[in-house]
Amino acid sequence: MLKSILTLFSANILSQIIRFLTLIVLARKLDADHFGYFNYVMVLLTQGMPFVELGLKNYGIREYASGKNPTGLINQIAMTRLLAFGPAALWIFIISAEAFGPDQDWIFLSTMIAALLFQNVLNPDYWLIAKGKIAITAHAQLLQALVFGAGVAVLSYGLLPLKTIGVLYLMSFILSWLWLRTSVDESEKKPKRPKFTELWLVVKNGFPFLLVMVIGTYQLTIDFFILGQTELKDDLGAYAAGVKCVGIALSLINAIFAVFQPKFAQHAENFKSMELQRLLHASTRPVWIIMSGLVLVCLRFPNEILTMTFGEKYLGASFVLLPLSLGLGFFALALGPTHTLYISNRAKQMVGFSLSHLLLTALCVWAGLVFYETIGVAWGMALGQLFFMISAWRFFGFKVLLSIDELGQVLLPAVFFLLPSVWLKGFWGLAASCFCFLIVLMGTKFWKRAWFKAFVSLT
């Protein structure tokens, strides 16, 4: 059990690190406008993905995990997704063309959209997860990140046009899909022509999951989407650099929750159970540690972080790093409750909760854009995510989120982080502040209990 957890966690972390390093190479190789366009297309793919996936991953996991072993379900899901792929691809083409017009790179956009076929439409990862082969899916993600990252790194020594990036992206997902496909039982690969009634039943069963996926995806990308539809789209490159800079922390947190998710599934039916409360407590403490450090760094050393990662040409993002880190922190702290709500099969409750906060976040982002332009978008996103976090935790109690006794243990390291930055600036100030923060934090009971309880909960 412990070996599987460590394998899954390390593969997820390594994949995210490779993707982040790949983005740094792309940001330094491309100019700010092309990097902004690249990330805008990635956002469109992310927003289009639920309409291709149709919520059928979770439906497939539920069907196979129940022991029913439905014959031909993999082919039914693939055919249903294939029918949905055309309209979703057309929507991405239209929105991108509307935003960039004659500056559109059609070959790049086409190859990126084609990657969805292998990333989602034909992806049998739900079968592997249901059969307890989740490590294989993590290895497939790692393979995709390695292939794409290695290709970008090698070609970055010469010209690296967007067309080449798109082809590399497509090839990486084809190889990842082949890896997954070889791990599926031969009996599941036999072609079967599903009937229309069977396809409709599959869509109907996956629909509640689809709604939640769509809402969750737009909630996290609504700022970038709105910004790309305005005259401020020239700021997309710098804004994307800021989002990706703080996003590495969310990648780490997602890797933590990917390990916790099977445990949540075992206790999600009873929100008041002590075991669920203990799991939420254990999974949230590492988030507090990671996000408090990120917010402090973005508060005092935004220029140093941007210079070390994406380069000086993206220093325009220094003003949005703090609100972006705060918004990301609020969102990350809500992951425990939202994972539990999602797994608990309370579809109506989850859809209503998510939809209301998507609309509220969109309103905050729009208001920030009207009054304060790009920086207002970032602060609007932070405000929307704060409301999201508060609403998520009302189902489980705020004492689980953070007690009064723990608050002091979180604030004390923050004070020691800020003290060196009063006298030291630049990279030396950053190093000294991080050192003081970690030394003081590791001496608190909060630090020791956070990692110990997380380990105990998983084993």
C-alpha positions, 0 to 999 in steps of 0.5 A: 500500500505504502509503495503504491502511494509513494509511486503515484505521488512521485510520478505525479510530482515529477510530471508537474515539475517537468511540465513547469520546466517545459513552460519556462523553456517555452516562455524564454524562447517565445516572445510574450505575445506568442506565449500568451497565445499558446496559453490562451489555446491551452485554456480553450482546450481545458474549457472544451475538454469536459464537452469531449469527456462528457463526465464519462470517466467517473461514470466508467470508474463507477461501473467497472469498480462496482464489479459489473464489468459491462462488456464493450463499455470502453468502445461505447464511451469512445464512440460517444466522445467521438460524436461530441468531439466535432462540436467541441473542436468547432467551438474552440476554432470559433472562439480562438478566431474571434480573439486573434483573427488574422494572427491565428496559427491554424496548423498549431491550433489544429494539432493541439485540438487533435491531441484531445482525441488521445488525451480524452476521446480514446483514453481508457484511464477510467478502466485502469483506475477502476481495476486498481492500476492507477500507477499506470495512468500516472506513468502515462502522464509522466511519459507524455510530460517527458516526451513533450519536454524533451522535444521542446528542450532539444528544439529550443536550440534552434527555431521553435515555431508554434507549429512545431510545438503543436506537433510535439504536443500531439505526438506526446499524447499519442505515445501516452495513449499507446502506453495506456492501451497496451495495459487494457485487457484484450477482451475490452479491445474487441470492436463493438458497434454500439446502438444509439440507445446504448450511447444515449444511456451512457451520456445520461449517466455521465451528465451529472459529472459533466455539469460539475466538470464544466463548472469547475473548469470554467471557475478556474480559467474564467479570468484568462478567458475573459481577458482574452476577449478584451482589448487587453489580450496583449497582457495575456503573456505576462498574466500567463507567466504569473498564473503558471508561476503560482500554479506549480504550488497547485500542481503539488497540492493536486498530487497530494489530493490524488493520493487522498481521493480514494480515502475520501471515497470510502467516507464521503457518504456521512459528512459528520463522521469522525473519520472524514473529519480526520481526513479533511484535517490531515489533507488541509494542513500541508496545503496551509504550509505550501500556500502560506509560503507561496503568498509570502514569496509573491508578496515580498519577492515577485520580481525575483521569482519571475526573473528566476523562472520566466525571465525579465520580459515577464516582469509585468506580471509582478503586480498580479502575483499576489492576488493570483497566489491568494486566489490559488490559496483559497481554491486549494484550501477548498479542495478537500470539501469539494472532492468530498462533495463530488465523490458523495454522489450529491449531484444536485447539491454539488451542481448548485453550489458550483454554479452559484460560485462560478457566476459569482467569480465571473461577476467579480472578475468582470467588475475588476476588469471594468474598474482596474483592468488586468490587475482588477481581473486578478483581484476579482479572481481572488475574491471569487475564490475566497467566497468559494472556500468559505461556502465549501467549508460550511458543510464541514465546519470551520474548525477543521479548516484551521483552529485558533490555536493553529492560527498562531503557529501559521502566523509566527513563521510568516513574521520571521519570513518578513523580518529579513526582507526589511534589510535584505533585498533581491535573491539574498533576501529571498534566500534568507527569508525562506530559510527563516520561515522554514526553520521556525515552521519546522519547530512548530507542532503544526509542521510535525502534525501536518505531515505525520497525520497525512502519513497516518491517514494514508496508511 
